Amino acid sequence: MNALTLENVSYTYPGGTSPVVKNASFGFEAGTIYAVVGPSGSGKSTLLSMLAGLDMPGSGDVILQEENLKSLDLDKYRREGVSIIFQAFCLLPLLTVRENVCLPMEMQGIPEANARERAAEALVKVGIEESKHKRFPSALSGGEQQRVAIARSLCSGAPVLLADEPTGNLDGENTRIVMDILRRLAHEEGRCVIVVTHDPEVAEAADRVLRMKDGVLTAE
Amino acid sequence: MKRRFLSLLLACLTAASLFGLSYGLGLNALFLREAQYSTEAHYGILTLLPENVPDFNPGTNAYWTADPRRSLIPVLTDDEYEKLNKHNTAYPIHPRYMTLGVSAEYFRLPPPEGYYDYADRLVVEAVVQSINDDSLQLTDCVFLGGKAEALQKSISAWLSEDLAETWSVGDRTEFSLRTWQENGLWLYRVDKELVPKGGTKPEDVVSMSEDNLHGFDLVFTEDMGWIWRVMQGELCCIQGRLIEETDAGSRVCVVSERFLRENDLALGDSLLFRVGDKLCSQFAPIGALAYTTTQYPRRWAEEAFEIIGTFADADNGNWTADEFAYAYSESTVFVPLSALPETIYPSSARYTPAELTLLPEGGDALERKLGWMQEIAAGIGLRCVMDDRGWSAIAAGIDAEEARLRARTLPFILSGAVLLVLLFAGLLLTVKRKCTVLRLAGVPKRRLAARTMIPSLVLLWSAAAAGTAGAFLYLGTEAAWFREKWSAFMQVSEQGLPMGTLILVPGLASLVMSGGLVLLVLLLLGQDIHDLAVRSQRKAGKQ
């Protein structure tokens, strides 16, 4: 069973004449890391938006395991089905590393102690040592901040991890570290990791590479 | 822990900024309110003067054959008084009342040299020895009352033409004689008081004559500072103090320094008067004397007054014609208006302009009101002069203090406002980022709204309450000090703190911030989640 499946998915921007994603069909498996590559404007970010439930396909279906996205509560889908990592990290500067990771859990009503325990585990998993848990994001390097963002995504326990240019703001060393973490999450925890990237090094680190060109998705 | 600490820090900074704003604006409001009070409470003193005063020579015959009070400055007609009183809310009219006070113990002081003494009258029983066109020869004179030292066995008295046929030679009857001295000789003139057919009873004339000799001019006034000659500095306080508004209700008086000295009196002594019910126009050399039956009181009230001060007129005896009606004799006794006996009905009184003081109110309106009144006064042959009681100095003091306060409070206001704006902007950015992250993480909208808005609103309003309380307490401790400082150049009130400003400023600021926050959260919750994601990616420089 695929973790996430695209069935003839097309998308045209409101007011647009031609679709930016054309008839995309693919099955994303658990335990695999995918890289979606392609030139700017090819439709890969739009594809990721649909996978994340931020946009609904104009036609076709996105299926999480066996459930069609159209029939799911989108908030719940984003909370429990997929987790998103952005290039911008999206950390709150006035919260400590641990508080940033805990925040979504606290908002979902998870008791503070549980949330803190899970946050600590996730942070250790992405290589953020405990001494840095109480620091503010500004005290961390870009790579470390992105790892904190990954840790925050992990805490949701979502089977699918979506990353939009996660290494866009990182140097080579940090890119490798982040990709190692994502690979580990796919291979050791059985998550389905889908990374949208321009970076060939990131694409190389993926198990499979999908190309987008003029809205058409093709698997290599 | 850090989040809580930061929240506390944020609350403290917000409270501090609201304190700065509230304190700065509150202090300004306090001053502006006091300045307004001082401006409104300030009044000018407006005196009405005649355009032209007829030449008047006390030595002329007219001086003692007619009542010069009527010819010099006539009393106002009802119509004229009505015109002056037309704008009585802009210029409340304060009349001074003069009436006769008779002392059993003390004598009225003689007028200055060269002035006829209206108190000097001699009442005798005598035989008519001869009658000419303008004189009457009396013999076998027997003293009945009045000026005893003027009594002689035989008296030659001037007689007005209309009285020439009243008596026959050999008649023995009572005569009322006005008397005065020239070159050491007593001179006499027949008075009309005891003329048969319509004349006054001899015992009454005797009584009036005695009262004249013991009669004092009691002037009832709210404040001696409103008297024109006091304002000019011509009538001055010599000992103690003059009657003030605060003396209302007290039985006190101010007498002339000469009267005090010659009678061996001192401040604190009391004077007992029989106060008559007849109101008289003031005229320095005549005063309120009951020298005619028309001026004589019908009812009396006994009052005692404690001497609190003495006065002297710098021009005593050298008054010019236009000063007569505005000056007071040394036999004047000033008492508070509140001491006016109930038997006197001021509403029926007729005034000369000299007895009226107008008090235009509002420091900043004085010049304007003077202009209005000058127009009204000119229409009835009067002019008016105003003492602004130092308003220009007060206004300058207010302006200077306002500038000083602005300089003092501006840093509080500006730093408070800037800090508040920065904090609010920071809060909005944080909330915006938080909402974006949490929406992308799938946190339900309702929970998100509650978890972001409620803590922020609690923080905001707690900070506002703390800031307001701080400003209230701080300003409360400073207000007395400031009022004392301001009282050096303006009148201050006993009002409390400007609660409106102290509460309204932080209240409004918090309301605006709360509204902004709620609006932002609602906008973010209503915004398409895709847009939120795109914006968040754009921040990273990606299209």
Chai-1 contact restraints between the chains, C-beta under 6 A:
chainA,res_idxA,chainB,res_idxB,connection_type,confidence,min_distance_angstrom,max_distance_angstrom,comment,restraint_id
A,S49,B,H530,contact,1.0,0.0,6.0,A-B,restraint_1
A,L54,B,I529,contact,1.0,0.0,6.0,A-B,restraint_2
A,L54,B,H530,contact,1.0,0.0,6.0,A-B,restraint_3
A,L54,B,A533,contact,1.0,0.0,6.0,A-B,restraint_4
A,D55,B,H530,contact,1.0,0.0,6.0,A-B,restraint_5
A,D75,B,G442,contact,1.0,0.0,6.0,A-B,restraint_6
A,D75,B,P444,contact,1.0,0.0,6.0,A-B,restraint_7
A,R78,B,G442,contact,1.0,0.0,6.0,A-B,restraint_8
A,R79,B,G442,contact,1.0,0.0,6.0,A-B,restraint_9
A,I84,B,L440,contact,1.0,0.0,6.0,A-B,restraint_10
A,F86,B,S536,contact,1.0,0.0,6.0,A-B,restraint_11
A,Q87,B,A540,contact,1.0,0.0,6.0,A-B,restraint_12
A,Q87,B,K542,contact,1.0,0.0,6.0,A-B,restraint_13
A,A88,B,S536,contact,1.0,0.0,6.0,A-B,restraint_14
A,A88,B,K539,contact,1.0,0.0,6.0,A-B,restraint_15
A,A88,B,A540,contact,1.0,0.0,6.0,A-B,restraint_16
A,C90,B,V437,contact,1.0,0.0,6.0,A-B,restraint_17
A,C90,B,S536,contact,1.0,0.0,6.0,A-B,restraint_18
A,L92,B,R433,contact,1.0,0.0,6.0,A-B,restraint_19
A,L92,B,K434,contact,1.0,0.0,6.0,A-B,restraint_20
A,L94,B,L6,contact,1.0,0.0,6.0,A-B,restraint_21
A,L94,B,T430,contact,1.0,0.0,6.0,A-B,restraint_22
A,L95,B,R3,contact,1.0,0.0,6.0,A-B,restraint_23
A,T96,B,K2,contact,1.0,0.0,6.0,A-B,restraint_24
A,E99,B,R3,contact,1.0,0.0,6.0,A-B,restraint_25
A,P104,B,A441,contact,1.0,0.0,6.0,A-B,restraint_26
A,M107,B,L438,contact,1.0,0.0,6.0,A-B,restraint_27
A,M107,B,V443,contact,1.0,0.0,6.0,A-B,restraint_28
A,M107,B,R451,contact,1.0,0.0,6.0,A-B,restraint_29
